[in-house]
Amino acid sequence: MRESACVLRAPLCVPAVLLAAVVCAVTATASRQVDAGQARCGDPKLLQRAMKESSGLLGKPGSLQANSCATFPLELYRRGKLVLRGSCYVHALQFANYAWVEYRVNQTWLLLPKGTWLVRDALRATNGGTGGTLTQDRRRLAAPGRITVHGHLRGMGGALPGSSHRHTRMSARLACGVLLGHPAASSADFVPTEKSFATIVWPSFKLLGINAPVDPFAPDGGLTP
């Protein structure tokens, strides 16, 4: 079995407002306790840079109302066999004017069949948002093998100053994880064939489950680009 490593790379993803999430019903694992560790969270590393690079489009965040961070597990089983294991770091902050989330897929190993695979990280939320759709690594496996991936810290959130989207509250559910699929004719046509994501409940910031629905009413039941 062959093993290789790759780093998920992409520019900072900073939508001015949180966009609609696309999710679907999948089987969830049992909930697990995860220490949110608020005292260790500190300031968001990317927010100031994001505000500067977007020329103020994110607006002033206002006073900090909640600050939670934790590392959540990622797992995937295929026919009863563990084929993906890793974790995702999430730092979620609620400001007076909008919510802001920073996240990173930590070192994660994947056992994949032969073929050409596209690996992406992603963040989704019930009330909108998409992170990681530009983050990808293409890997060709001449035989079944194991690869290891890890991502860079990325951010999502904000609101247009003076817009009706100001005072955006944190989503009731967040999901951070990885998407795996085969390359398509265009980025928009990519459909993951396998996925693993941790679903986090706000404001308790506890793990609801792995692959638990982010939005039970969405048509396709999980994370999609």
N, C-alpha and C positions, 0 to 999 in steps of 0.2 A: 504494500500500500504506500503510495507516494504522498508526501506532505509538502506543502508550500505555504508561504505567508504573503499577505498583501495588506496594504493600508488603504482604507476607504478615504478618498480625497475629494474635496469639493470646496468652492468658495462659501463664505458665510451665507446662510439662507435667512433673510430677514424680511418676511412679508409685512407690509404696513398694517394690515389688519389680519386677524385670524380667519382663514378661509374654511369652507365647509369640508368636513371630514367624510370619507367614504369607508364604511365598515360593513361587516356581515356576521352572521351567527356562526360560531365555531365552538368546539368543545373546550371548556376551560378546566384547568387543574384546580385543585383546592387552594384556597387563599393561604398566604404565608405572611407571617409577621416580618416586617422590615423596619429597622431603626431609621427614622427620618433624620435624626442628628442635627436639629436646627442650629445648635450652638456652633457647629463646625461648618455651616454652609458658607458664611461670608457673603461678600458682594458678588453679583453676577459678572464674570470675567469679560463677557462679550458685549454687554449692553452699552457701555460708554462708546466703544468702538463702533457699534452698530448705529448709534445715534449720530455720530460724527460722519460716518460714511454715507448715511442716507440723508444728509443735510437737514436733519431735524424732522424728517417725515414721521418718525416714531412718536414725536411729541414728548413732553416732559412726563416722566412716570408718576410724579407726585410722591406722597409719603408711602413708606413700605408698611404693608399690613400683614403679610405672611411670607415666611421664608423657609422652605423645606427642601431637603435634598436626601438622596439615598441611592444605593446601588441595588438594582433588581435583577433576578435571575432570568436567563433565556434558556429554554430547552425545547427540543423537538424530537419526537419518536417516530420512526417509520417501521411499521409492522412489529411493534413492540421493542425495537432496538433504538437506543439513544444515538442520534446522528448529528445533533447540534447541542453544544453547551457553551454558555458564556454569560455575559451580564451587560446591563445598560445603566449608565449613571444618568440621573435626572435631577435637575435643580430648578424648582418651580417657585416663582415669586409673584405675589399679588400686590400691585401698587394701587394707589388711589385711582389712577387714570387707566391702567390696563394691566393685563397679566403678561408675564415674560417667563419663558422656559429655556433652559440650556440643557443639552444632553450630549451623550457620547456613548457609542457602542464600545465597550471594553474588549479585551482579547477574547475572541470567540472561535471555537473550532467547529468545522462542518465536515461531515462525511458525505461525499457526493458521488453519484453515479458518473459513468463516462459521459463526456459531452462538453459543450461550451456553456458556461454558466455566467450569469450576471448577478452580482451581489450588491445590494443596496441597504443602507440604513434608513430608518424612517421614524418620524414622530407624528402622531395623529391625536386629535382631540374631538370630543363630542361637539363642542361649539365651533369647531373649525380648526384649520391649521394643517400645514403640510411641511415637514422638514425632511431633508435627505433625498428628495427625488433626483437631485443632481449628483449625489454621492454614489459612486458605483465602481466596481472592479470587474473586469471581464477575465475569466480564467478558463482555459481549455484543459480538460483532463483526458488524456489518451486512454486511461483506464480508471476504474473507480479509485478514489483517493480522498485524502483528508487535507483540507486547507485551513489556515488560521487567518482571521481578519481582525482588524481593529480600526476604529474611526477617530476623527478629530472632534473636539468640542464645537458644537454648533448652537445657534440661538434662534428663537422664534417668538413673535409676539408684537406688541405695540398697537398704536392707533393713530390715525390721521388727526392732527390738531384741529379741534373745532368740529370734527365730524360726528355723525350720529353713533359711530362705533366707539367713541370715547367711553371711558368708564367700563371697559370690557372686563367681565369677571372671568376667573379661571374656569376652565371646562370641568364638568363633573367627573369626567374620565379622561385620562391621558394614556397613550400607548407608545412605548418605545421598543424598537426591535429591528430585525433584519428581514429583508425580502430576497428570495432566491428564484431565479427563473432563467429562461433562455433568451438571448438577444432577439429583438424584433426589428422590423423594418425601420421603425422610428421609436424614439423614446416614449412617445405617447401610447404606442401599441404594446409596451411591455406589460405582461400580466404574470405576477409571481405564481409559480407552481408550488412553492413551499414557503412558509413564513413562521417566524417565532417572535412574539412580542409580549412584553409585560404590560398588563393593564392596571393602572394606578387610579385610586379613588381620591378625589379632592372634596373637602379639605383635610380628611384624615391622613392622606398621603400614605395609605397602606396598599399592599399588593392585593388586588381583587383576584387575580389568577393569571396564568400564562395562556395567551390566546383567548381570553375572555372578551366578549363583544365590547367594542368601544361605544357603539350606538346600536342597540338592538333593532332599531327601525330602519337602518340603512340597508340598501338592496343587496350588497354582495358580501357582507359579513366578516370583515377583517381589515387588514391593511392592504391597500392597493395604491399604485402611484397616483 
